[in-house]
Amino acid sequence: MNGKIIPAKQTKVSVYDIGLLRGLGVFEVVIAYGKHPFLLKEHLRRLRASAHYLGLHVPVSDKQIYITILKLLSKLREPQALVRIVLTGGEAIHGIDFNPCQPTFFIVVEKVFKIPAQNYEQGAKLITFNYRRENPCIKHLNYREAARLQKAKNKAGAIEILYVSGGSVYEGATSNFFILKGNRLITPKDGVLIGVTRGLILKLARGKFKIEERLLKFSELKSADESFITLTTKEIVPVVKINNLKIGKGIIGPRTKYLMNKFKQYARSG
């Protein structure tokens, strides 16, 4: 944290930190396979773009971040690890202003929380909520609605909340959303946070599927053959039910399985 490696329980953030007082901050979550932080370059590119948007300054180089992550991974010694990179504006000035040259910056490495295997083997459920992400062009600290809705999600036996608004489907609270109609792979593009894993899926799908990045109407879910979500910590999770709506035949489809296998091959080859 701020240049020092210390146990997480010994870290301290000022009560005057503007990230706490005003929510001014950005972050990235990276998955590490062994000692390899997966797609780190893409995550850091988005981190810097998000920071720039908010007038924040990342105080170290990408190379320094990479070296620090490797040091932290060597201490955790897990086959998979979650790497959380957080940047705030540092201590607030008069409660509202900040000095971009004195940020709070830390990297935390921890064990990965894994959802039950049945979600990958039988498919998962989502529930919808009428909401659109604020400032979807950046990955900022405001996940208020996602956090507030966790109890409802768990009560419904779902693994994710799907944001919808005005008759359209946008994204998951922490994920990107896809449907398959025949050989067409459809995913929203405008008004969503463009995920790093989403980008890789589109890359892997090119040449195999017809890709459509566009507005997705909620009514289209009724005619979808398959569906899935993508996120850094859970890769591709097949979706077979949204609220009470069964997607396709209610089972994991062959095209989703194809992409799941392609992703695993790519991720493990690095």
Buried (B, 14 or more C-beta within 10 A) or exposed (E): BBEEEEEEEEEEBBEEBBBBBBEBBBBBBBBBEEEBBBBBEBBBBBBBEBBEBBEBBBBBEBEEBBEBBBEBBEEBEEEBBBBEBBBBBBBBEEEEEBEEEEBBBBBBBEEBEEEEEEBBEEBBBBBBBEBBBEEBBBBBBBBEBBEEBEEEBEEBEBBBBBBBBEEBBBBBBBBBBBBBBEEBBBBBBEBBBBBBBBBBBBEBBEEEBEBBBEBBEBEBBEEBBBBBBBBBBBBBBBBBBBEEBEBBEEBBBEBBBBBBEBBEEBBEEE
